[in-house]
Amino acid sequence: MILVGVVSFYLPEALEKRLEEVVRLYGYCSKSEAIRDAIRLLIIGYFE
């Protein structure tokens, strides 16, 4: 389970491993930070 702000949700194991790779490769401090950034980018892309 991942906690982002006040929201928590379950990630399948394969997605959790990929998220750990993204954190390591792109220098995020945590999985939560990477998820917040991904959500931010999705929102920005949606409104462009």
PDBQT receptor file of N, H, CA, C and O in Angstrom, charges set to zero:
ATOM      1  N   MET A   1       0.843  -1.172   0.000  1.00  0.00    +0.000 N 
ATOM      2  CA  MET A   1       0.000   0.000   0.000  1.00  0.00    +0.000 C 
ATOM      3  C   MET A   1       0.891   1.238   0.000  1.00  0.00    +0.000 C 
ATOM      4  O   MET A   1       1.921   1.268   0.672  1.00  0.00    +0.000 OA
ATOM      5  N   ILE A   2       0.491   2.254  -0.753  1.00  0.00    +0.000 N 
ATOM      6  H   ILE A   2      -0.346   2.229  -1.299  1.00  0.00    +0.000 HD
ATOM      7  CA  ILE A   2       1.227   3.512  -0.870  1.00  0.00    +0.000 C 
ATOM      8  C   ILE A   2       0.362   4.619  -0.268  1.00  0.00    +0.000 C 
ATOM      9  O   ILE A   2      -0.839   4.686  -0.530  1.00  0.00    +0.000 OA
ATOM     10  N   LEU A   3       0.976   5.486   0.539  1.00  0.00    +0.000 N 
ATOM     11  H   LEU A   3       1.951   5.431   0.753  1.00  0.00    +0.000 HD
ATOM     12  CA  LEU A   3       0.274   6.631   1.115  1.00  0.00    +0.000 C 
ATOM     13  C   LEU A   3       0.798   7.891   0.453  1.00  0.00    +0.000 C 
ATOM     14  O   LEU A   3       1.989   8.193   0.534  1.00  0.00    +0.000 OA
ATOM     15  N   VAL A   4      -0.089   8.628  -0.200  1.00  0.00    +0.000 N 
ATOM     16  H   VAL A   4      -1.056   8.383  -0.265  1.00  0.00    +0.000 HD
ATOM     17  CA  VAL A   4       0.269   9.889  -0.857  1.00  0.00    +0.000 C 
ATOM     18  C   VAL A   4      -0.632  10.963  -0.259  1.00  0.00    +0.000 C 
ATOM     19  O   VAL A   4      -1.835  10.988  -0.523  1.00  0.00    +0.000 OA
ATOM     20  N   GLY A   5      -0.054  11.843   0.542  1.00  0.00    +0.000 N 
ATOM     21  H   GLY A   5       0.923  11.822   0.756  1.00  0.00    +0.000 HD
ATOM     22  CA  GLY A   5      -0.867  12.843   1.235  1.00  0.00    +0.000 C 
ATOM     23  C   GLY A   5      -1.822  12.144   2.172  1.00  0.00    +0.000 C 
ATOM     24  O   GLY A   5      -1.389  11.462   3.101  1.00  0.00    +0.000 OA
ATOM     25  N   VAL A   6      -3.105  12.299   1.950  1.00  0.00    +0.000 N 
ATOM     26  H   VAL A   6      -3.457  12.853   1.195  1.00  0.00    +0.000 HD
ATOM     27  CA  VAL A   6      -4.103  11.637   2.783  1.00  0.00    +0.000 C 
ATOM     28  C   VAL A   6      -4.784  10.496   2.046  1.00  0.00    +0.000 C 
ATOM     29  O   VAL A   6      -5.785   9.958   2.519  1.00  0.00    +0.000 OA
ATOM     30  N   VAL A   7      -4.246  10.124   0.885  1.00  0.00    +0.000 N 
ATOM     31  H   VAL A   7      -3.433  10.561   0.501  1.00  0.00    +0.000 HD
ATOM     32  CA  VAL A   7      -4.827   9.054   0.073  1.00  0.00    +0.000 C 
ATOM     33  C   VAL A   7      -3.905   7.846   0.108  1.00  0.00    +0.000 C 
ATOM     34  O   VAL A   7      -2.693   7.978  -0.058  1.00  0.00    +0.000 OA
ATOM     35  N   SER A   8      -4.477   6.680   0.321  1.00  0.00    +0.000 N 
ATOM     36  H   SER A   8      -5.462   6.573   0.455  1.00  0.00    +0.000 HD
ATOM     37  CA  SER A   8      -3.679   5.457   0.248  1.00  0.00    +0.000 C 
ATOM     38  C   SER A   8      -4.335   4.517  -0.758  1.00  0.00    +0.000 C 
ATOM     39  O   SER A   8      -5.556   4.508  -0.915  1.00  0.00    +0.000 OA
ATOM     40  N   PHE A   9      -3.509   3.731  -1.430  1.00  0.00    +0.000 N 
ATOM     41  H   PHE A   9      -2.517   3.738  -1.302  1.00  0.00    +0.000 HD
ATOM     42  CA  PHE A   9      -4.039   2.795  -2.407  1.00  0.00    +0.000 C 
ATOM     43  C   PHE A   9      -3.068   1.641  -2.585  1.00  0.00    +0.000 C 
ATOM     44  O   PHE A   9      -1.891   1.741  -2.237  1.00  0.00    +0.000 OA
ATOM     45  N   TYR A  10      -3.575   0.554  -3.127  1.00  0.00    +0.000 N 
ATOM     46  H   TYR A  10      -4.531   0.474  -3.409  1.00  0.00    +0.000 HD
ATOM     47  CA  TYR A  10      -2.796  -0.658  -3.352  1.00  0.00    +0.000 C 
ATOM     48  C   TYR A  10      -2.242  -0.644  -4.768  1.00  0.00    +0.000 C 
ATOM     49  O   TYR A  10      -2.955  -0.324  -5.720  1.00  0.00    +0.000 OA
ATOM     50  N   LEU A  11      -0.960  -0.995  -4.904  1.00  0.00    +0.000 N 
ATOM     51  H   LEU A  11      -0.381  -1.256  -4.132  1.00  0.00    +0.000 HD
ATOM     52  CA  LEU A  11      -0.344  -1.152  -6.222  1.00  0.00    +0.000 C 
ATOM     53  C   LEU A  11       0.023  -2.615  -6.419  1.00  0.00    +0.000 C 
ATOM     54  O   LEU A  11       0.545  -3.243  -5.499  1.00  0.00    +0.000 OA
ATOM     55  N   PRO A  12      -0.237  -3.171  -7.596  1.00  0.00    +0.000 N 
ATOM     56  CA  PRO A  12       0.213  -4.530  -7.882  1.00  0.00    +0.000 C 
ATOM     57  C   PRO A  12       1.741  -4.603  -7.763  1.00  0.00    +0.000 C 
ATOM     58  O   PRO A  12       2.434  -3.602  -7.950  1.00  0.00    +0.000 OA
ATOM     59  N   GLU A  13       2.245  -5.772  -7.457  1.00  0.00    +0.000 N 
ATOM     60  H   GLU A  13       1.683  -6.585  -7.305  1.00  0.00    +0.000 HD
ATOM     61  CA  GLU A  13       3.680  -5.952  -7.212  1.00  0.00    +0.000 C 
ATOM     62  C   GLU A  13       4.545  -5.477  -8.381  1.00  0.00    +0.000 C 
ATOM     63  O   GLU A  13       5.570  -4.831  -8.162  1.00  0.00    +0.000 OA
ATOM     64  N   ALA A  14       4.150  -5.784  -9.607  1.00  0.00    +0.000 N 
ATOM     65  H   ALA A  14       3.317  -6.309  -9.784  1.00  0.00    +0.000 HD
ATOM     66  CA  ALA A  14       4.946  -5.378 -10.774  1.00  0.00    +0.000 C 
ATOM     67  C   ALA A  14       5.028  -3.853 -10.880  1.00  0.00    +0.000 C 
ATOM     68  O   ALA A  14       6.083  -3.304 -11.197  1.00  0.00    +0.000 OA
ATOM     69  N   LEU A  15       3.922  -3.181 -10.617  1.00  0.00    +0.000 N 
ATOM     70  H   LEU A  15       3.065  -3.627 -10.359  1.00  0.00    +0.000 HD
ATOM     71  CA  LEU A  15       3.910  -1.720 -10.677  1.00  0.00    +0.000 C 
ATOM     72  C   LEU A  15       4.726  -1.125  -9.532  1.00  0.00    +0.000 C 
ATOM     73  O   LEU A  15       5.393  -0.105  -9.708  1.00  0.00    +0.000 OA
ATOM     74  N   GLU A  16       4.677  -1.745  -8.386  1.00  0.00    +0.000 N 
ATOM     75  H   GLU A  16       4.135  -2.573  -8.243  1.00  0.00    +0.000 HD
ATOM     76  CA  GLU A  16       5.471  -1.295  -7.235  1.00  0.00    +0.000 C 
ATOM     77  C   GLU A  16       6.966  -1.384  -7.554  1.00  0.00    +0.000 C 
ATOM     78  O   GLU A  16       7.727  -0.473  -7.226  1.00  0.00    +0.000 OA
ATOM     79  N   LYS A  17       7.386  -2.477  -8.190  1.00  0.00    +0.000 N 
ATOM     80  H   LYS A  17       6.768  -3.217  -8.457  1.00  0.00    +0.000 HD
ATOM     81  CA  LYS A  17       8.801  -2.629  -8.567  1.00  0.00    +0.000 C 
ATOM     82  C   LYS A  17       9.208  -1.580  -9.593  1.00  0.00    +0.000 C 
ATOM     83  O   LYS A  17      10.303  -1.024  -9.510  1.00  0.00    +0.000 OA
ATOM     84  N   ARG A  18       8.338  -1.307 -10.558  1.00  0.00    +0.000 N 
ATOM     85  H   ARG A  18       7.448  -1.759 -10.625  1.00  0.00    +0.000 HD
ATOM     86  CA  ARG A  18       8.635  -0.283 -11.569  1.00  0.00    +0.000 C 
ATOM     87  C   ARG A  18       8.738   1.090 -10.914  1.00  0.00    +0.000 C 
ATOM     88  O   ARG A  18       9.598   1.893 -11.276  1.00  0.00    +0.000 OA
ATOM     89  N   LEU A  19       7.873   1.352  -9.966  1.00  0.00    +0.000 N 
ATOM     90  H   LEU A  19       7.175   0.699  -9.672  1.00  0.00    +0.000 HD
ATOM     91  CA  LEU A  19       7.905   2.623  -9.248  1.00  0.00    +0.000 C 
ATOM     92  C   LEU A  19       9.217   2.772  -8.474  1.00  0.00    +0.000 C 
ATOM     93  O   LEU A  19       9.787   3.862  -8.429  1.00  0.00    +0.000 OA
ATOM     94  N   GLU A  20       9.693   1.695  -7.871  1.00  0.00    +0.000 N 
ATOM     95  H   GLU A  20       9.230   0.810  -7.908  1.00  0.00    +0.000 HD
ATOM     96  CA  GLU A  20      10.980   1.736  -7.171  1.00  0.00    +0.000 C 
ATOM     97  C   GLU A  20      12.117   2.049  -8.144  1.00  0.00    +0.000 C 
ATOM     98  O   GLU A  20      13.041   2.784  -7.796  1.00  0.00    +0.000 OA
ATOM     99  N   GLU A  21      12.057   1.500  -9.359  1.00  0.00    +0.000 N 
ATOM    100  H   GLU A  21      11.306   0.904  -9.642  1.00  0.00    +0.000 HD
ATOM    101  CA  GLU A  21      13.064   1.801 -10.390  1.00  0.00    +0.000 C 
ATOM    102  C   GLU A  21      13.020   3.280 -10.771  1.00  0.00    +0.000 C 
ATOM    103  O   GLU A  21      14.060   3.924 -10.903  1.00  0.00    +0.000 OA
ATOM    104  N   VAL A  22      11.818   3.807 -10.946  1.00  0.00    +0.000 N 
ATOM    105  H   VAL A  22      10.973   3.283 -10.839  1.00  0.00    +0.000 HD
ATOM    106  CA  VAL A  22      11.659   5.217 -11.313  1.00  0.00    +0.000 C 
ATOM    107  C   VAL A  22      12.239   6.114 -10.225  1.00  0.00    +0.000 C 
ATOM    108  O   VAL A  22      12.926   7.090 -10.527  1.00  0.00    +0.000 OA
ATOM    109  N   VAL A  23      11.967   5.794  -8.972  1.00  0.00    +0.000 N 
ATOM    110  H   VAL A  23      11.409   5.002  -8.727  1.00  0.00    +0.000 HD
ATOM    111  CA  VAL A  23      12.502   6.575  -7.849  1.00  0.00    +0.000 C 
ATOM    112  C   VAL A  23      14.025   6.584  -7.907  1.00  0.00    +0.000 C 
ATOM    113  O   VAL A  23      14.655   7.630  -7.750  1.00  0.00    +0.000 OA
ATOM    114  N   ARG A  24      14.598   5.433  -8.130  1.00  0.00    +0.000 N 
ATOM    115  H   ARG A  24      14.086   4.584  -8.257  1.00  0.00    +0.000 HD
ATOM    116  CA  ARG A  24      16.063   5.307  -8.171  1.00  0.00    +0.000 C 
ATOM    117  C   ARG A  24      16.649   6.023  -9.397  1.00  0.00    +0.000 C 
ATOM    118  O   ARG A  24      17.629   6.758  -9.272  1.00  0.00    +0.000 OA
ATOM    119  N   LEU A  25      16.059   5.814 -10.571  1.00  0.00    +0.000 N 
ATOM    120  H   LEU A  25      15.263   5.217 -10.672  1.00  0.00    +0.000 HD
ATOM    121  CA  LEU A  25      16.598   6.372 -11.814  1.00  0.00    +0.000 C 
ATOM    122  C   LEU A  25      16.479   7.891 -11.911  1.00  0.00    +0.000 C 
ATOM    123  O   LEU A  25      17.384   8.557 -12.412  1.00  0.00    +0.000 OA
ATOM    124  N   TYR A  26      15.366   8.434 -11.433  1.00  0.00    +0.000 N 
ATOM    125  H   TYR A  26      14.631   7.893 -11.026  1.00  0.00    +0.000 HD
ATOM    126  CA  TYR A  26      15.106   9.860 -11.614  1.00  0.00    +0.000 C 
ATOM    127  C   TYR A  26      15.366  10.692 -10.364  1.00  0.00    +0.000 C 
ATOM    128  O   TYR A  26      15.125  11.899 -10.360  1.00  0.00    +0.000 OA
ATOM    129  N   GLY A  27      15.854  10.060  -9.310  1.00  0.00    +0.000 N 
ATOM    130  H   GLY A  27      16.050   9.079  -9.313  1.00  0.00    +0.000 HD
ATOM    131  CA  GLY A  27      16.282  10.803  -8.131  1.00  0.00    +0.000 C 
ATOM    132  C   GLY A  27      15.180  11.307  -7.220  1.00  0.00    +0.000 C 
ATOM    133  O   GLY A  27      15.386  12.262  -6.471  1.00  0.00    +0.000 OA
ATOM    134  N   TYR A  28      14.018  10.685  -7.271  1.00  0.00    +0.000 N 
ATOM    135  H   TYR A  28      13.850   9.909  -7.879  1.00  0.00    +0.000 HD
ATOM    136  CA  TYR A  28      12.968  11.077  -6.333  1.00  0.00    +0.000 C 
ATOM    137  C   TYR A  28      13.368  10.643  -4.928  1.00  0.00    +0.000 C 
ATOM    138  O   TYR A  28      14.098   9.667  -4.754  1.00  0.00    +0.000 OA
ATOM    139  N   CYS A  29      12.887  11.374  -3.931  1.00  0.00    +0.000 N 
ATOM    140  H   CYS A  29      12.294  12.167  -4.072  1.00  0.00    +0.000 HD
ATOM    141  CA  CYS A  29      13.184  11.039  -2.534  1.00  0.00    +0.000 C 
ATOM    142  C   CYS A  29      12.329   9.875  -2.044  1.00  0.00    +0.000 C 
ATOM    143  O   CYS A  29      12.722   9.156  -1.125  1.00  0.00    +0.000 OA
ATOM    144  N   SER A  30      11.164   9.691  -2.654  1.00  0.00    +0.000 N 
ATOM    145  H   SER A  30      10.845  10.276  -3.400  1.00  0.00    +0.000 HD
ATOM    146  CA  SER A  30      10.250   8.642  -2.207  1.00  0.00    +0.000 C 
ATOM    147  C   SER A  30       9.306   8.247  -3.336  1.00  0.00    +0.000 C 
ATOM    148  O   SER A  30       9.209   8.929  -4.356  1.00  0.00    +0.000 OA
ATOM    149  N   LYS A  31       8.617   7.134  -3.130  1.00  0.00    +0.000 N 
ATOM    150  H   LYS A  31       8.696   6.580  -2.302  1.00  0.00    +0.000 HD
ATOM    151  CA  LYS A  31       7.610   6.703  -4.102  1.00  0.00    +0.000 C 
ATOM    152  C   LYS A  31       6.448   7.687  -4.124  1.00  0.00    +0.000 C 
ATOM    153  O   LYS A  31       5.872   7.954  -5.179  1.00  0.00    +0.000 OA
ATOM    154  N   SER A  32       6.107   8.221  -2.962  1.00  0.00    +0.000 N 
ATOM    155  H   SER A  32       6.574   8.004  -2.105  1.00  0.00    +0.000 HD
ATOM    156  CA  SER A  32       5.022   9.202  -2.893  1.00  0.00    +0.000 C 
ATOM    157  C   SER A  32       5.331  10.429  -3.735  1.00  0.00    +0.000 C 
ATOM    158  O   SER A  32       4.455  10.950  -4.425  1.00  0.00    +0.000 OA
ATOM    159  N   GLU A  33       6.568  10.889  -3.682  1.00  0.00    +0.000 N 
ATOM    160  H   GLU A  33       7.280  10.465  -3.122  1.00  0.00    +0.000 HD
ATOM    161  CA  GLU A  33       6.967  12.052  -4.476  1.00  0.00    +0.000 C 
ATOM    162  C   GLU A  33       6.836  11.752  -5.970  1.00  0.00    +0.000 C 
ATOM    163  O   GLU A  33       6.358  12.591  -6.733  1.00  0.00    +0.000 OA
ATOM    164  N   ALA A  34       7.258  10.567  -6.383  1.00  0.00    +0.000 N 
ATOM    165  H   ALA A  34       7.647   9.886  -5.763  1.00  0.00    +0.000 HD
ATOM    166  CA  ALA A  34       7.162  10.180  -7.792  1.00  0.00    +0.000 C 
ATOM    167  C   ALA A  34       5.704  10.106  -8.240  1.00  0.00    +0.000 C 
ATOM    168  O   ALA A  34       5.374  10.530  -9.348  1.00  0.00    +0.000 OA
ATOM    169  N   ILE A  35       4.841   9.576  -7.397  1.00  0.00    +0.000 N 
ATOM    170  H   ILE A  35       5.109   9.231  -6.497  1.00  0.00    +0.000 HD
ATOM    171  CA  ILE A  35       3.419   9.484  -7.736  1.00  0.00    +0.000 C 
ATOM    172  C   ILE A  35       2.801  10.871  -7.824  1.00  0.00    +0.000 C 
ATOM    173  O   ILE A  35       2.035  11.147  -8.747  1.00  0.00    +0.000 OA
ATOM    174  N   ARG A  36       3.121  11.743  -6.882  1.00  0.00    +0.000 N 
ATOM    175  H   ARG A  36       3.744  11.519  -6.133  1.00  0.00    +0.000 HD
ATOM    176  CA  ARG A  36       2.596  13.115  -6.928  1.00  0.00    +0.000 C 
ATOM    177  C   ARG A  36       3.016  13.818  -8.213  1.00  0.00    +0.000 C 
ATOM    178  O   ARG A  36       2.217  14.521  -8.832  1.00  0.00    +0.000 OA
ATOM    179  N   ASP A  37       4.274  13.625  -8.611  1.00  0.00    +0.000 N 
ATOM    180  H   ASP A  37       4.922  13.054  -8.108  1.00  0.00    +0.000 HD
ATOM    181  CA  ASP A  37       4.766  14.250  -9.834  1.00  0.00    +0.000 C 
ATOM    182  C   ASP A  37       4.047  13.688 -11.060  1.00  0.00    +0.000 C 
ATOM    183  O   ASP A  37       3.689  14.437 -11.969  1.00  0.00    +0.000 OA
ATOM    184  N   ALA A  38       3.837  12.379 -11.085  1.00  0.00    +0.000 N 
ATOM    185  H   ALA A  38       4.128  11.771 -10.346  1.00  0.00    +0.000 HD
ATOM    186  CA  ALA A  38       3.126  11.755 -12.208  1.00  0.00    +0.000 C 
ATOM    187  C   ALA A  38       1.697  12.278 -12.304  1.00  0.00    +0.000 C 
ATOM    188  O   ALA A  38       1.213  12.558 -13.400  1.00  0.00    +0.000 OA
ATOM    189  N   ILE A  39       1.026  12.411 -11.175  1.00  0.00    +0.000 N 
ATOM    190  H   ILE A  39       1.419  12.183 -10.284  1.00  0.00    +0.000 HD
ATOM    191  CA  ILE A  39      -0.343  12.934 -11.173  1.00  0.00    +0.000 C 
ATOM    192  C   ILE A  39      -0.349  14.385 -11.644  1.00  0.00    +0.000 C 
ATOM    193  O   ILE A  39      -1.219  14.784 -12.419  1.00  0.00    +0.000 OA
ATOM    194  N   ARG A  40       0.616  15.171 -11.181  1.00  0.00    +0.000 N 
ATOM    195  H   ARG A  40       1.322  14.846 -10.552  1.00  0.00    +0.000 HD
ATOM    196  CA  ARG A  40       0.722  16.570 -11.602  1.00  0.00    +0.000 C 
ATOM    197  C   ARG A  40       0.896  16.656 -13.123  1.00  0.00    +0.000 C 
ATOM    198  O   ARG A  40       0.248  17.470 -13.781  1.00  0.00    +0.000 OA
ATOM    199  N   LEU A  41       1.775  15.812 -13.676  1.00  0.00    +0.000 N 
ATOM    200  H   LEU A  41       2.301  15.150 -13.142  1.00  0.00    +0.000 HD
ATOM    201  CA  LEU A  41       2.008  15.826 -15.121  1.00  0.00    +0.000 C 
ATOM    202  C   LEU A  41       0.771  15.389 -15.900  1.00  0.00    +0.000 C 
ATOM    203  O   LEU A  41       0.494  15.923 -16.974  1.00  0.00    +0.000 OA
ATOM    204  N   LEU A  42       0.029  14.426 -15.368  1.00  0.00    +0.000 N 
ATOM    205  H   LEU A  42       0.253  13.992 -14.495  1.00  0.00    +0.000 HD
ATOM    206  CA  LEU A  42      -1.218  14.008 -16.020  1.00  0.00    +0.000 C 
ATOM    207  C   LEU A  42      -2.229  15.144 -16.043  1.00  0.00    +0.000 C 
ATOM    208  O   LEU A  42      -2.898  15.366 -17.052  1.00  0.00    +0.000 OA
ATOM    209  N   ILE A  43      -2.338  15.860 -14.939  1.00  0.00    +0.000 N 
ATOM    210  H   ILE A  43      -1.794  15.680 -14.120  1.00  0.00    +0.000 HD
ATOM    211  CA  ILE A  43      -3.289  16.973 -14.867  1.00  0.00    +0.000 C 
ATOM    212  C   ILE A  43      -2.882  18.086 -15.825  1.00  0.00    +0.000 C 
ATOM    213  O   ILE A  43      -3.726  18.628 -16.539  1.00  0.00    +0.000 OA
ATOM    214  N   ILE A  44      -1.606  18.428 -15.846  1.00  0.00    +0.000 N 
ATOM    215  H   ILE A  44      -0.920  17.987 -15.266  1.00  0.00    +0.000 HD
ATOM    216  CA  ILE A  44      -1.122  19.465 -16.761  1.00  0.00    +0.000 C 
ATOM    217  C   ILE A  44      -1.395  19.057 -18.209  1.00  0.00    +0.000 C 
ATOM    218  O   ILE A  44      -1.865  19.870 -19.005  1.00  0.00    +0.000 OA
ATOM    219  N   GLY A  45      -1.101  17.801 -18.552  1.00  0.00    +0.000 N 
ATOM    220  H   GLY A  45      -0.719  17.141 -17.906  1.00  0.00    +0.000 HD
ATOM    221  CA  GLY A  45      -1.337  17.315 -19.908  1.00  0.00    +0.000 C 
ATOM    222  C   GLY A  45      -2.809  17.314 -20.280  1.00  0.00    +0.000 C 
ATOM    223  O   GLY A  45      -3.160  17.555 -21.435  1.00  0.00    +0.000 OA
ATOM    224  N   TYR A  46      -3.662  17.047 -19.317  1.00  0.00    +0.000 N 
ATOM    225  H   TYR A  46      -3.377  16.851 -18.379  1.00  0.00    +0.000 HD
ATOM    226  CA  TYR A  46      -5.101  17.002 -19.570  1.00  0.00    +0.000 C 
ATOM    227  C   TYR A  46      -5.648  18.378 -19.925  1.00  0.00    +0.000 C 
ATOM    228  O   TYR A  46      -6.533  18.498 -20.772  1.00  0.00    +0.000 OA
ATOM    229  N   PHE A  47      -5.123  19.415 -19.282  1.00  0.00    +0.000 N 
ATOM    230  H   PHE A  47      -4.403  19.317 -18.595  1.00  0.00    +0.000 HD
ATOM    231  CA  PHE A  47      -5.652  20.759 -19.482  1.00  0.00    +0.000 C 
ATOM    232  C   PHE A  47      -4.932  21.547 -20.569  1.00  0.00    +0.000 C 
ATOM    233  O   PHE A  47      -5.279  22.703 -20.808  1.00  0.00    +0.000 OA
ATOM    234  N   GLU A  48      -3.952  20.966 -21.226  1.00  0.00    +0.000 N 
ATOM    235  H   GLU A  48      -3.669  20.027 -21.031  1.00  0.00    +0.000 HD
ATOM    236  CA  GLU A  48      -3.265  21.671 -22.320  1.00  0.00    +0.000 C 
ATOM    237  C   GLU A  48      -4.020  21.529 -23.611  1.00  0.00    +0.000 C 
ATOM    238  O   GLU A  48      -3.591  22.057 -24.637  1.00  0.00    +0.000 OA
TER     239      GLU A  48
